[in-house]
C-alpha cells in the first residue's frame, strides 16, 4: 500500500495529515496563523476549514528570535505542526504564539515525543524532542495551559516508508504529541 494519499493536486504523507485532522476540532472559524510557509498541509486545512481564514508566515522568519509580524491578539487559532523540535528556543516561539493569540483562542501543535535513546531517534534537524514534563514546563513558562495532550504513533506504512531501525525505536520509546494550549493568567 502506498503511504501517500491523493489530495487532488498534491500527494501528501497520509499518516501525518490524517492523524492531525482526526484530532483537530471538527469546526473552526475566524482567523488562524499556520506557522511556516504554505506547505502540502495548507490546502488540506483550507478545504477542511472553509470558514477559517488561514495565514501562513513568510519565508525567512526565524521562529527562535523574530517577533511574529502580527499585532497582539490577531488570531483565534495558531497551528504549529512539527515546528517546536526544529527550534533552539521553543519558549520564545510559544510566547510569540501566545502574544498573537486572542484571549479565547487555542494553539494546536504536534511535535515528536522525546524519549530514550534519543541519539538514534532524532533527525539531525531536530534540536529538541520534548517529553511530557518539558512541554508542561514550556507551557507554564509561556503563560499557557495545556487543555489536551495526546500521544500517538504513525501507522505501519509510515514505518515502511521511513526504514526500520529509527521508526521501530520510536514505536517503543517515542511517538508524537498532539497538544491544545490556551492562555493562562497574564504574561
QUIPEZI-V289555 format. One record per pair of residues at least 24 apart in sequence whose C-alpha atoms are under 10 Angstrom apart, sorted by the first residue. I is the first residue (numbers start at 1). J is the second residue. Records with the same first field share a line. If there is no record, write none. Layout:
BEGIN
I=J + J
END
This chain:
BEGIN
1=157 + 160
2=157 + 158 + 160 + 161
3=155 + 156 + 157 + 158 + 159 + 160 + 161
4=157 + 158 + 161
7=40 + 41 + 43 + 44
8=43 + 44
9=40 + 43
10=40 + 41 + 43 + 44
11=40 + 41
12=39 + 40 + 41 + 44
13=40 + 41 + 158 + 161
14=154 + 155 + 157 + 158
15=153 + 154 + 155 + 156 + 157 + 158
16=41 + 81 + 82 + 110 + 153 + 154 + 155 + 158
17=41 + 44 + 45 + 81
18=44 + 154
19=152 + 153 + 154 + 155 + 178
20=81 + 108 + 109 + 110 + 152 + 177 + 178
21=45 + 48
23=108 + 150 + 178 + 179 + 180
24=108 + 109 + 178 + 179 + 180
25=49 + 108
27=51 + 52
28=52 + 53 + 76 + 77
29=53 + 54 + 76 + 77
30=54 + 75 + 76 + 77 + 105
31=55 + 74 + 75 + 76 + 77 + 78 + 101 + 102 + 105
32=56 + 74 + 75 + 76 + 77 + 78 + 79 + 100 + 101 + 105 + 106 + 107
33=57 + 70 + 74 + 75 + 76 + 77 + 78 + 79 + 80 + 97 + 100 + 101 + 107
34=77 + 78 + 79 + 80 + 81 + 107 + 108
35=61 + 63 + 68 + 78 + 79 + 80 + 81 + 82 + 83 + 93 + 97 + 109
36=60 + 61 + 63 + 79 + 80 + 81 + 82 + 83
37=61
41=81
52=76 + 77
54=78 + 79
55=79
62=87 + 93
63=87 + 88 + 89 + 90 + 92 + 93 + 94 + 96 + 97
64=88 + 89 + 90 + 91 + 92 + 93 + 94 + 96
65=89 + 90 + 92 + 93 + 96
66=92 + 93 + 96
67=92 + 93 + 95 + 96 + 97 + 99 + 100
68=93 + 96 + 97 + 99 + 100
69=96 + 100
70=96 + 99 + 100 + 101
71=99 + 100 + 101
72=96 + 97 + 98 + 99 + 100 + 101 + 102
73=97 + 98 + 99 + 100 + 101 + 102 + 103 + 104 + 105
74=99 + 100 + 101 + 102 + 103 + 105
75=99 + 100 + 101 + 102 + 103 + 104 + 105 + 106 + 107
76=100 + 101 + 102 + 103 + 104 + 105 + 106 + 107
77=101 + 102 + 104 + 105 + 106 + 107 + 108 + 181 + 182
78=102 + 105 + 106 + 107 + 108 + 109 + 180 + 181
79=106 + 107 + 108 + 109 + 110 + 180
80=107 + 108 + 109 + 110 + 111 + 179
81=108 + 109 + 110 + 111 + 112 + 178 + 179
82=109 + 110 + 111 + 112 + 126 + 176 + 177 + 178
83=109 + 110 + 111 + 112 + 126
84=109 + 110 + 111 + 112 + 126 + 127 + 128 + 129 + 130
85=110 + 111 + 112 + 113 + 114 + 122 + 123 + 125 + 126 + 127 + 128 + 129 + 130
86=111 + 123 + 124 + 125 + 126 + 127 + 128 + 129
87=125 + 126 + 127 + 128 + 129
88=126 + 127 + 128
89=127 + 128
90=127 + 128 + 135 + 138 + 142
91=135 + 137 + 138 + 139 + 140 + 141 + 142
92=138 + 141 + 142
93=142
94=138 + 139 + 141 + 142 + 143 + 144 + 181
95=138 + 139 + 141 + 142 + 143 + 144 + 187
96=142
97=142 + 144 + 183
98=139 + 142 + 143 + 144 + 181 + 182 + 183 + 184 + 187
99=142 + 183 + 187
101=182 + 183
102=182 + 183
103=182 + 183 + 184 + 185
104=182 + 183
105=181 + 182 + 183
106=144 + 146 + 147 + 179 + 180 + 181 + 182 + 183
107=144 + 146 + 147 + 179 + 180 + 181 + 182 + 183
108=148 + 178 + 179 + 180 + 181 + 182
109=149 + 177 + 178 + 179 + 180 + 181
110=149 + 150 + 151 + 152 + 176 + 177 + 178 + 179 + 180
111=135 + 151 + 175 + 176 + 177 + 178 + 179
112=151 + 152 + 153 + 170 + 174 + 175 + 176 + 177 + 178
113=151 + 152 + 153 + 170 + 173 + 174 + 175 + 176 + 177 + 178
114=170 + 173 + 174 + 175 + 176 + 177
115=169 + 170 + 172 + 173 + 174 + 175
116=169 + 170 + 172 + 173 + 174
117=166 + 169 + 170 + 173 + 174
118=166 + 169 + 170 + 173 + 174
119=166
120=165 + 166 + 167 + 169 + 170
121=165 + 166 + 167 + 168 + 169 + 170 + 173 + 174 + 175
122=166 + 170 + 174
123=166
129=174 + 176
130=174 + 176 + 177
131=174 + 175 + 176 + 177
132=177
135=177 + 179
139=181 + 182 + 183 + 184
140=183 + 184 + 185
141=187
142=183 + 184 + 186 + 187
143=181 + 182 + 183 + 184 + 185 + 186 + 187
144=180 + 181 + 182 + 183 + 184 + 185 + 186 + 187
145=180 + 181 + 182 + 183 + 184 + 185
146=179 + 180 + 181 + 182 + 183 + 184
147=179 + 180 + 181 + 182
148=177 + 178 + 179 + 180 + 181 + 182
149=177 + 178 + 179 + 180 + 181
150=176 + 177 + 178 + 179 + 180
151=175 + 176 + 177 + 178 + 179
152=176 + 177 + 178
153=177
END
